[in-house]
């Protein structure tokens, strides 16, 4: 169990480094697409370095007038 926890943390750290290298942390996270892309990139972890480039598109409904 302990080795599994270490591997999960290491996986997520590598994903966070990949998101940083893609400059996803620069600027503000003002929409759901940018926030979702950051989260998915972190979860993808080391897969980012073998060509996975996750991007999320989301559209929030606009309020009626």
N, CA, C and O atoms as a CHARMM CRD file, in Angstrom:
* protein
*
  260
    1    1 UNK  N      0.82500  -1.19900   0.00000 PROA 1      0.00000
    2    1 UNK  CA     0.00000   0.00000   0.00000 PROA 1      0.00000
    3    1 UNK  C      0.86600   1.25900   0.00000 PROA 1      0.00000
    4    1 UNK  O      0.54300   2.23800  -0.67100 PROA 1      0.00000
    5    2 UNK  N      1.94400   1.23000   0.73900 PROA 2      0.00000
    6    2 UNK  CA     2.81600   2.39400   0.83800 PROA 2      0.00000
    7    2 UNK  C      3.48600   2.70400  -0.49200 PROA 2      0.00000
    8    2 UNK  O      3.61200   3.87100  -0.86200 PROA 2      0.00000
    9    3 UNK  N      3.91500   1.67800  -1.21100 PROA 3      0.00000
   10    3 UNK  CA     4.55600   1.89000  -2.50500 PROA 3      0.00000
   11    3 UNK  C      3.54000   2.47700  -3.48900 PROA 3      0.00000
   12    3 UNK  O      3.88300   3.34300  -4.29300 PROA 3      0.00000
   13    4 UNK  N      2.30900   2.01300  -3.42500 PROA 4      0.00000
   14    4 UNK  CA     1.26600   2.54300  -4.29500 PROA 4      0.00000
   15    4 UNK  C      1.02800   4.02600  -4.05800 PROA 4      0.00000
   16    4 UNK  O      0.85000   4.79400  -5.00400 PROA 4      0.00000
   17    5 UNK  N      1.02700   4.42000  -2.79600 PROA 5      0.00000
   18    5 UNK  CA     0.83000   5.83600  -2.46500 PROA 5      0.00000
   19    5 UNK  C      1.97500   6.69200  -2.98900 PROA 5      0.00000
   20    5 UNK  O      1.75800   7.78500  -3.51100 PROA 5      0.00000
   21    6 UNK  N      3.17000   6.19500  -2.84800 PROA 6      0.00000
   22    6 UNK  CA     4.34400   6.92400  -3.33800 PROA 6      0.00000
   23    6 UNK  C      4.27600   7.06100  -4.86100 PROA 6      0.00000
   24    6 UNK  O      4.59700   8.11600  -5.40800 PROA 6      0.00000
   25    7 UNK  N      3.85900   5.99600  -5.54000 PROA 7      0.00000
   26    7 UNK  CA     3.75600   6.04800  -6.99800 PROA 7      0.00000
   27    7 UNK  C      2.68500   7.03600  -7.45000 PROA 7      0.00000
   28    7 UNK  O      2.88300   7.75300  -8.43100 PROA 7      0.00000
   29    8 UNK  N      1.56200   7.08400  -6.75400 PROA 8      0.00000
   30    8 UNK  CA     0.50000   8.03300  -7.10800 PROA 8      0.00000
   31    8 UNK  C      0.98200   9.46800  -6.92100 PROA 8      0.00000
   32    8 UNK  O      0.75500  10.31800  -7.78100 PROA 8      0.00000
   33    9 UNK  N      1.64100   9.73600  -5.80900 PROA 9      0.00000
   34    9 UNK  CA     2.14700  11.09300  -5.56200 PROA 9      0.00000
   35    9 UNK  C      3.19200  11.45400  -6.60700 PROA 9      0.00000
   36    9 UNK  O      3.18100  12.57200  -7.12200 PROA 9      0.00000
   37   10 UNK  N      4.08000  10.54800  -6.92700 PROA 10     0.00000
   38   10 UNK  CA     5.10000  10.79100  -7.94600 PROA 10     0.00000
   39   10 UNK  C      4.45300  11.04200  -9.31300 PROA 10     0.00000
   40   10 UNK  O      4.88100  11.93400 -10.04500 PROA 10     0.00000
   41   11 UNK  N      3.43500  10.26700  -9.65500 PROA 11     0.00000
   42   11 UNK  CA     2.69600  10.43700 -10.90800 PROA 11     0.00000
   43   11 UNK  C      2.11300  11.85100 -11.00200 PROA 11     0.00000
   44   11 UNK  O      2.24100  12.51400 -12.03200 PROA 11     0.00000
   45   12 UNK  N      1.47200  12.30900  -9.91600 PROA 12     0.00000
   46   12 UNK  CA     0.84900  13.63000  -9.89900 PROA 12     0.00000
   47   12 UNK  C      1.88400  14.75300  -9.92700 PROA 12     0.00000
   48   12 UNK  O      1.64900  15.79200 -10.54300 PROA 12     0.00000
   49   13 UNK  N      3.01500  14.55800  -9.27500 PROA 13     0.00000
   50   13 UNK  CA     4.07700  15.56200  -9.29500 PROA 13     0.00000
   51   13 UNK  C      4.62400  15.71500 -10.71300 PROA 13     0.00000
   52   13 UNK  O      4.86900  16.83300 -11.16600 PROA 13     0.00000
   53   14 UNK  N      4.81600  14.60500 -11.40800 PROA 14     0.00000
   54   14 UNK  CA     5.29800  14.67000 -12.78900 PROA 14     0.00000
   55   14 UNK  C      4.27600  15.38900 -13.66000 PROA 14     0.00000
   56   14 UNK  O      4.65400  16.16600 -14.53600 PROA 14     0.00000
   57   15 UNK  N      2.99500  15.14600 -13.43500 PROA 15     0.00000
   58   15 UNK  CA     1.95200  15.84500 -14.17900 PROA 15     0.00000
   59   15 UNK  C      1.95000  17.33300 -13.89900 PROA 15     0.00000
   60   15 UNK  O      1.75400  18.13900 -14.81000 PROA 15     0.00000
   61   16 UNK  N      2.16700  17.70700 -12.64300 PROA 16     0.00000
   62   16 UNK  CA     2.22800  19.13000 -12.28600 PROA 16     0.00000
   63   16 UNK  C      3.42800  19.80300 -12.93700 PROA 16     0.00000
   64   16 UNK  O      3.33900  20.95600 -13.35800 PROA 16     0.00000
   65   17 UNK  N      4.53800  19.10200 -13.02400 PROA 17     0.00000
   66   17 UNK  CA     5.71800  19.64500 -13.70500 PROA 17     0.00000
   67   17 UNK  C      5.42700  19.83400 -15.18600 PROA 17     0.00000
   68   17 UNK  O      5.80800  20.84900 -15.76700 PROA 17     0.00000
   69   18 UNK  N      4.75500  18.86800 -15.80100 PROA 18     0.00000
   70   18 UNK  CA     4.40800  18.97800 -17.22100 PROA 18     0.00000
   71   18 UNK  C      3.49100  20.17700 -17.46800 PROA 18     0.00000
   72   18 UNK  O      3.66400  20.89700 -18.45100 PROA 18     0.00000
   73   19 UNK  N      2.52100  20.39400 -16.58600 PROA 19     0.00000
   74   19 UNK  CA     1.62800  21.54900 -16.73500 PROA 19     0.00000
   75   19 UNK  C      2.40800  22.84900 -16.59000 PROA 19     0.00000
   76   19 UNK  O      2.13100  23.82000 -17.29400 PROA 19     0.00000
   77   20 UNK  N      3.36900  22.87500 -15.69600 PROA 20     0.00000
   78   20 UNK  CA     4.20700  24.06500 -15.53900 PROA 20     0.00000
   79   20 UNK  C      5.06100  24.32800 -16.76200 PROA 20     0.00000
   80   20 UNK  O      5.24100  25.47900 -17.16000 PROA 20     0.00000
   81   21 UNK  N      5.58900  23.27000 -17.36300 PROA 21     0.00000
   82   21 UNK  CA     6.40200  23.43400 -18.56700 PROA 21     0.00000
   83   21 UNK  C      5.58600  23.93400 -19.75100 PROA 21     0.00000
   84   21 UNK  O      6.12800  24.54500 -20.67200 PROA 21     0.00000
   85   22 UNK  N      4.29400  23.67600 -19.72800 PROA 22     0.00000
   86   22 UNK  CA     3.40700  24.16300 -20.79100 PROA 22     0.00000
   87   22 UNK  C      2.82600  25.53300 -20.45000 PROA 22     0.00000
   88   22 UNK  O      1.97000  26.04100 -21.17400 PROA 22     0.00000
   89   23 UNK  N      3.28100  26.12600 -19.36600 PROA 23     0.00000
   90   23 UNK  CA     2.88300  27.46600 -18.92900 PROA 23     0.00000
   91   23 UNK  C      1.38900  27.57600 -18.63100 PROA 23     0.00000
   92   23 UNK  O      0.78000  28.62400 -18.84600 PROA 23     0.00000
   93   24 UNK  N      0.80800  26.49200 -18.13900 PROA 24     0.00000
   94   24 UNK  CA    -0.61500  26.52300 -17.80100 PROA 24     0.00000
   95   24 UNK  C     -0.88000  27.30500 -16.52500 PROA 24     0.00000
   96   24 UNK  O     -2.01000  27.73800 -16.29700 PROA 24     0.00000
   97   25 UNK  N      0.12800  27.49800 -15.69200 PROA 25     0.00000
   98   25 UNK  CA    -0.07100  28.20700 -14.43000 PROA 25     0.00000
   99   25 UNK  C      0.06000  29.72400 -14.58800 PROA 25     0.00000
  100   25 UNK  O     -0.27900  30.46600 -13.66600 PROA 25     0.00000
  101   26 UNK  N      0.54000  30.19300 -15.72600 PROA 26     0.00000
  102   26 UNK  CA     0.70900  31.63100 -15.90100 PROA 26     0.00000
  103   26 UNK  C     -0.64600  32.26600 -16.19100 PROA 26     0.00000
  104   26 UNK  O     -1.47700  31.69200 -16.89500 PROA 26     0.00000
  105   27 UNK  N     -0.84800  33.42500 -15.65500 PROA 27     0.00000
  106   27 UNK  CA    -2.12600  34.10900 -15.83400 PROA 27     0.00000
  107   27 UNK  C     -3.16400  33.57500 -14.85600 PROA 27     0.00000
  108   27 UNK  O     -2.87300  32.73900 -14.00100 PROA 27     0.00000
  109   28 UNK  N     -4.36800  34.07700 -15.00700 PROA 28     0.00000
  110   28 UNK  CA    -5.42900  33.64600 -14.10600 PROA 28     0.00000
  111   28 UNK  C     -6.22400  32.51300 -14.73400 PROA 28     0.00000
  112   28 UNK  O     -6.31000  32.38500 -15.95500 PROA 28     0.00000
  113   29 UNK  N     -6.79700  31.70200 -13.87100 PROA 29     0.00000
  114   29 UNK  CA    -7.66000  30.61200 -14.31800 PROA 29     0.00000
  115   29 UNK  C     -9.08200  31.16200 -14.27400 PROA 29     0.00000
  116   29 UNK  O     -9.77900  31.03300 -13.26700 PROA 29     0.00000
  117   30 UNK  N     -9.50100  31.77600 -15.38000 PROA 30     0.00000
  118   30 UNK  CA   -10.77000  32.48300 -15.38300 PROA 30     0.00000
  119   30 UNK  C    -11.89400  31.74800 -16.09200 PROA 30     0.00000
  120   30 UNK  O    -13.01400  32.25400 -16.16400 PROA 30     0.00000
  121   31 UNK  N    -11.61200  30.56500 -16.61400 PROA 31     0.00000
  122   31 UNK  CA   -12.69900  29.81100 -17.22800 PROA 31     0.00000
  123   31 UNK  C    -12.52200  28.32500 -16.96600 PROA 31     0.00000
  124   31 UNK  O    -11.45400  27.86900 -16.55800 PROA 31     0.00000
  125   32 UNK  N    -13.59100  27.58200 -17.20900 PROA 32     0.00000
  126   32 UNK  CA   -13.54900  26.15700 -16.88000 PROA 32     0.00000
  127   32 UNK  C    -12.63100  25.38000 -17.81900 PROA 32     0.00000
  128   32 UNK  O    -12.09700  24.34300 -17.42400 PROA 32     0.00000
  129   33 UNK  N    -12.43400  25.84900 -19.04200 PROA 33     0.00000
  130   33 UNK  CA   -11.57600  25.13400 -19.98500 PROA 33     0.00000
  131   33 UNK  C    -10.12700  25.12700 -19.51000 PROA 33     0.00000
  132   33 UNK  O     -9.46800  24.08800 -19.55900 PROA 33     0.00000
  133   34 UNK  N     -9.62900  26.25900 -19.05500 PROA 34     0.00000
  134   34 UNK  CA    -8.23900  26.32500 -18.59700 PROA 34     0.00000
  135   34 UNK  C     -8.05100  25.50600 -17.32400 PROA 34     0.00000
  136   34 UNK  O     -7.07300  24.76900 -17.19600 PROA 34     0.00000
  137   35 UNK  N     -8.98200  25.63200 -16.38700 PROA 35     0.00000
  138   35 UNK  CA    -8.88600  24.87000 -15.14200 PROA 35     0.00000
  139   35 UNK  C     -8.96600  23.37000 -15.41100 PROA 35     0.00000
  140   35 UNK  O     -8.22100  22.59100 -14.81800 PROA 35     0.00000
  141   36 UNK  N     -9.86500  22.96700 -16.30000 PROA 36     0.00000
  142   36 UNK  CA   -10.00700  21.54400 -16.62700 PROA 36     0.00000
  143   36 UNK  C     -8.76900  21.00600 -17.32500 PROA 36     0.00000
  144   36 UNK  O     -8.34600  19.88100 -17.05900 PROA 36     0.00000
  145   37 UNK  N     -8.18500  21.79800 -18.21500 PROA 37     0.00000
  146   37 UNK  CA    -6.97500  21.37100 -18.91300 PROA 37     0.00000
  147   37 UNK  C     -5.82900  21.17800 -17.93400 PROA 37     0.00000
  148   37 UNK  O     -5.06600  20.22000 -18.06100 PROA 37     0.00000
  149   38 UNK  N     -5.69400  22.06600 -16.96500 PROA 38     0.00000
  150   38 UNK  CA    -4.64200  21.93000 -15.94700 PROA 38     0.00000
  151   38 UNK  C     -4.84500  20.64400 -15.15600 PROA 38     0.00000
  152   38 UNK  O     -3.90100  19.88200 -14.94800 PROA 38     0.00000
  153   39 UNK  N     -6.06700  20.40600 -14.72000 PROA 39     0.00000
  154   39 UNK  CA    -6.35300  19.21900 -13.91000 PROA 39     0.00000
  155   39 UNK  C     -6.10300  17.93400 -14.69400 PROA 39     0.00000
  156   39 UNK  O     -5.50600  16.99600 -14.16600 PROA 39     0.00000
  157   40 UNK  N     -6.54900  17.88100 -15.93900 PROA 40     0.00000
  158   40 UNK  CA    -6.36300  16.67600 -16.75300 PROA 40     0.00000
  159   40 UNK  C     -4.88700  16.45400 -17.06200 PROA 40     0.00000
  160   40 UNK  O     -4.42900  15.31200 -17.10000 PROA 40     0.00000
  161   41 UNK  N     -4.14800  17.51900 -17.28100 PROA 41     0.00000
  162   41 UNK  CA    -2.71200  17.39100 -17.54100 PROA 41     0.00000
  163   41 UNK  C     -2.00000  16.81600 -16.31200 PROA 41     0.00000
  164   41 UNK  O     -1.12600  15.95900 -16.44300 PROA 41     0.00000
  165   42 UNK  N     -2.36800  17.27900 -15.14500 PROA 42     0.00000
  166   42 UNK  CA    -1.76100  16.75200 -13.91700 PROA 42     0.00000
  167   42 UNK  C     -2.11600  15.28500 -13.74300 PROA 42     0.00000
  168   42 UNK  O     -1.25600  14.48100 -13.38200 PROA 42     0.00000
  169   43 UNK  N     -3.36500  14.92300 -13.99300 PROA 43     0.00000
  170   43 UNK  CA    -3.78500  13.52900 -13.83500 PROA 43     0.00000
  171   43 UNK  C     -3.10300  12.62500 -14.86500 PROA 43     0.00000
  172   43 UNK  O     -2.80100  11.46900 -14.56800 PROA 43     0.00000
  173   44 UNK  N     -2.86000  13.14300 -16.07100 PROA 44     0.00000
  174   44 UNK  CA    -2.20200  12.33800 -17.10300 PROA 44     0.00000
  175   44 UNK  C     -0.75900  12.01400 -16.72700 PROA 44     0.00000
  176   44 UNK  O     -0.19900  11.03200 -17.21500 PROA 44     0.00000
  177   45 UNK  N     -0.15900  12.82200 -15.87200 PROA 45     0.00000
  178   45 UNK  CA     1.17300  12.54300 -15.33900 PROA 45     0.00000
  179   45 UNK  C      2.22600  12.32200 -16.40600 PROA 45     0.00000
  180   45 UNK  O      2.34400  13.12100 -17.33500 PROA 45     0.00000
  181   46 UNK  N      2.99900  11.23900 -16.28700 PROA 46     0.00000
  182   46 UNK  CA     4.08500  10.96500 -17.21900 PROA 46     0.00000
  183   46 UNK  C      3.63700  10.73400 -18.65900 PROA 46     0.00000
  184   46 UNK  O      4.45400  10.81100 -19.57700 PROA 46     0.00000
  185   47 UNK  N      2.36400  10.45500 -18.86900 PROA 47     0.00000
  186   47 UNK  CA     1.87900  10.26000 -20.23800 PROA 47     0.00000
  187   47 UNK  C      2.06400  11.51800 -21.07100 PROA 47     0.00000
  188   47 UNK  O      2.11400  11.44800 -22.29900 PROA 47     0.00000
  189   48 UNK  N      2.16700  12.66500 -20.41500 PROA 48     0.00000
  190   48 UNK  CA     2.40300  13.91700 -21.13000 PROA 48     0.00000
  191   48 UNK  C      3.70800  13.87500 -21.92400 PROA 48     0.00000
  192   48 UNK  O      3.82700  14.52200 -22.96400 PROA 48     0.00000
  193   49 UNK  N      4.67300  13.12000 -21.43500 PROA 49     0.00000
  194   49 UNK  CA     5.99000  13.09000 -22.07300 PROA 49     0.00000
  195   49 UNK  C      6.08400  12.07800 -23.21000 PROA 49     0.00000
  196   49 UNK  O      7.11100  11.99000 -23.88200 PROA 49     0.00000
  197   50 UNK  N      5.00800  11.31100 -23.42700 PROA 50     0.00000
  198   50 UNK  CA     5.02400  10.39000 -24.57200 PROA 50     0.00000
  199   50 UNK  C      3.99400  10.81900 -25.62200 PROA 50     0.00000
  200   50 UNK  O      3.61000  10.03200 -26.48800 PROA 50     0.00000
  201   51 UNK  N      3.55400  12.07800 -25.53200 PROA 51     0.00000
  202   51 UNK  CA     2.72000  12.62300 -26.58400 PROA 51     0.00000
  203   51 UNK  C      1.28600  12.94400 -26.21600 PROA 51     0.00000
  204   51 UNK  O      0.56200  13.50700 -27.03800 PROA 51     0.00000
  205   52 UNK  N      0.84900  12.60900 -25.01600 PROA 52     0.00000
  206   52 UNK  CA    -0.51500  12.94500 -24.62700 PROA 52     0.00000
  207   52 UNK  C     -0.58100  14.44100 -24.35500 PROA 52     0.00000
  208   52 UNK  O      0.21400  14.97100 -23.57900 PROA 52     0.00000
  209   53 UNK  N     -1.51900  15.11400 -24.98500 PROA 53     0.00000
  210   53 UNK  CA    -1.67400  16.54800 -24.78800 PROA 53     0.00000
  211   53 UNK  C     -3.15000  16.83700 -24.53800 PROA 53     0.00000
  212   53 UNK  O     -3.85500  17.31300 -25.42800 PROA 53     0.00000
  213   54 UNK  N     -3.61900  16.54600 -23.31400 PROA 54     0.00000
  214   54 UNK  CA    -5.05000  16.70100 -23.05200 PROA 54     0.00000
  215   54 UNK  C     -5.47300  18.16400 -23.02000 PROA 54     0.00000
  216   54 UNK  O     -4.80700  19.00600 -22.41700 PROA 54     0.00000
  217   55 UNK  N     -6.57200  18.44500 -23.66800 PROA 55     0.00000
  218   55 UNK  CA    -7.17400  19.78100 -23.63500 PROA 55     0.00000
  219   55 UNK  C     -8.67300  19.58700 -23.49700 PROA 55     0.00000
  220   55 UNK  O     -9.25300  18.70500 -24.13000 PROA 55     0.00000
  221   56 UNK  N     -9.28400  20.39300 -22.68700 PROA 56     0.00000
  222   56 UNK  CA   -10.71900  20.29500 -22.43200 PROA 56     0.00000
  223   56 UNK  C    -11.39500  21.55000 -22.97000 PROA 56     0.00000
  224   56 UNK  O    -10.92200  22.66500 -22.75500 PROA 56     0.00000
  225   57 UNK  N    -12.48600  21.35500 -23.65900 PROA 57     0.00000
  226   57 UNK  CA   -13.31800  22.46700 -24.10900 PROA 57     0.00000
  227   57 UNK  C    -14.62100  22.40500 -23.31800 PROA 57     0.00000
  228   57 UNK  O    -15.24800  21.34800 -23.24200 PROA 57     0.00000
  229   58 UNK  N    -15.02400  23.49200 -22.74700 PROA 58     0.00000
  230   58 UNK  CA   -16.31000  23.52100 -22.06900 PROA 58     0.00000
  231   58 UNK  C    -16.93200  24.89300 -22.27400 PROA 58     0.00000
  232   58 UNK  O    -16.24200  25.91000 -22.35200 PROA 58     0.00000
  233   59 UNK  N    -18.21600  24.88800 -22.35600 PROA 59     0.00000
  234   59 UNK  CA   -18.95100  26.11800 -22.58500 PROA 59     0.00000
  235   59 UNK  C    -19.99400  26.26200 -21.49200 PROA 59     0.00000
  236   59 UNK  O    -20.85500  25.39800 -21.32400 PROA 59     0.00000
  237   60 UNK  N    -19.91500  27.33200 -20.77000 PROA 60     0.00000
  238   60 UNK  CA   -20.90900  27.57200 -19.74000 PROA 60     0.00000
  239   60 UNK  C    -22.04500  28.38500 -20.32800 PROA 60     0.00000
  240   60 UNK  O    -21.81400  29.29100 -21.12900 PROA 60     0.00000
  241   61 UNK  N    -23.25700  28.07400 -19.94100 PROA 61     0.00000
  242   61 UNK  CA   -24.38800  28.81600 -20.48400 PROA 61     0.00000
  243   61 UNK  C    -24.37200  30.26100 -20.00600 PROA 61     0.00000
  244   61 UNK  O    -24.01200  30.55100 -18.86500 PROA 61     0.00000
  245   62 UNK  N    -24.76400  31.14900 -20.88900 PROA 62     0.00000
  246   62 UNK  CA   -24.83400  32.56200 -20.55200 PROA 62     0.00000
  247   62 UNK  C    -26.20700  32.86000 -19.93800 PROA 62     0.00000
  248   62 UNK  O    -27.20700  32.25400 -20.32300 PROA 62     0.00000
  249   63 UNK  N    -26.25100  33.76700 -19.01200 PROA 63     0.00000
  250   63 UNK  CA   -27.54200  34.09900 -18.41000 PROA 63     0.00000
  251   63 UNK  C    -28.46400  34.76400 -19.43200 PROA 63     0.00000
  252   63 UNK  O    -28.01600  35.47400 -20.33300 PROA 63     0.00000
  253   64 UNK  N    -29.73500  34.51900 -19.26900 PROA 64     0.00000
  254   64 UNK  CA   -30.69500  35.13000 -20.18700 PROA 64     0.00000
  255   64 UNK  C    -30.85300  36.61200 -19.87400 PROA 64     0.00000
  256   64 UNK  O    -30.58600  37.05100 -18.75500 PROA 64     0.00000
  257   65 UNK  N    -31.28200  37.36800 -20.85700 PROA 65     0.00000
  258   65 UNK  CA   -31.40600  38.81300 -20.68200 PROA 65     0.00000
  259   65 UNK  C    -32.80900  39.22600 -20.37900 PROA 65     0.00000
  260   65 UNK  O    -33.07900  40.41400 -20.20500 PROA 65     0.00000
